[in-house]
Amino acid sequence: MELQEENRTGNRKGAEAEERDTLDVENQIQSALIKARAESKLTQSELAVKSGIRQSNISRIERGSAIPRIDTLVALAKAMGKKVIVSIQ
């Protein structure tokens, strides 16, 4: 009985850690996009025109209320003269 409770607790803690990791990645994407756009001296509207991604979608990504697909990130980066680089450690 105790072993089962330990496993359930351990699984819950594992899920919480996984959720934190996911949020960390989402925050990194959000911060990187904001920083890259600022460095490029583009407004959201200007980036929208250059990338073909709607300004409202760019805003949602930057606010953290949307997670962009890879192709969206690539289009945004390309419009800013940048590349998307992924690192798994």
C-alpha positions in Angstrom: 0.0 0.0 0.0 2.7 2.5 0.9 4.6 1.7 -2.3 1.5 2.5 -4.4 1.1 5.9 -2.6 4.8 6.6 -3.2 4.4 5.9 -6.9 1.3 8.1 -7.2 3.1 10.9 -5.5 6.2 10.4 -7.6 4.2 10.4 -10.8 2.4 13.6 -9.8 5.7 15.3 -9.0 7.0 14.1 -12.3 4.0 15.6 -14.1 4.5 18.9 -12.3 8.2 19.0 -13.3 7.2 18.2 -16.9 4.7 21.0 -16.9 7.3 23.4 -15.5 9.7 22.4 -18.2 7.1 22.9 -20.9 6.3 26.4 -19.5 10.0 27.2 -19.5 10.3 26.3 -23.2 7.2 28.4 -24.0 8.6 31.4 -22.1 11.9 31.0 -23.9 10.1 31.1 -27.3 8.1 34.1 -26.2 11.1 36.0 -24.9 13.2 35.2 -28.0 10.6 36.5 -30.3 10.1 39.7 -28.4 13.9 40.2 -28.3 14.4 39.4 -32.0 11.6 41.7 -33.1 13.0 44.6 -30.9 16.5 44.0 -32.4 15.0 44.1 -35.9 13.3 47.4 -35.0 10.0 46.1 -36.4 6.5 46.6 -35.1 4.2 43.7 -34.9 2.3 45.0 -37.9 5.5 45.4 -39.9 6.6 41.9 -39.0 3.2 40.6 -40.0 3.5 42.1 -43.4 7.0 40.7 -43.9 6.2 37.2 -42.6 2.7 36.7 -43.7 1.7 35.9 -40.1 -1.3 37.9 -38.8 -0.4 40.7 -36.4 -3.0 39.3 -33.9 -1.2 35.9 -34.0 2.2 37.6 -33.3 0.6 39.5 -30.4 -0.8 36.2 -29.0 2.6 34.5 -29.2 4.3 37.4 -27.5 1.7 37.6 -24.7 2.1 33.8 -24.2 -1.5 33.0 -25.0 -0.5 31.0 -28.1 2.3 28.5 -28.9 3.6 28.9 -32.4 4.1 26.0 -34.8 7.6 25.4 -36.1 6.7 26.8 -39.5 5.3 29.9 -38.0 8.6 30.5 -36.0 10.6 29.9 -39.1 8.6 32.4 -41.1 8.9 35.0 -38.3 12.6 34.5 -38.0 13.2 34.6 -41.7 11.2 37.9 -41.9 13.6 39.3 -39.3 16.7 38.0 -41.1 17.3 35.4 -38.4 17.2 31.6 -38.0 15.5 29.3 -35.6 18.0 27.1 -33.7 16.8 24.2 -31.6 18.9 22.7 -28.8 18.1 19.6 -26.8 20.2 19.1 -23.8 
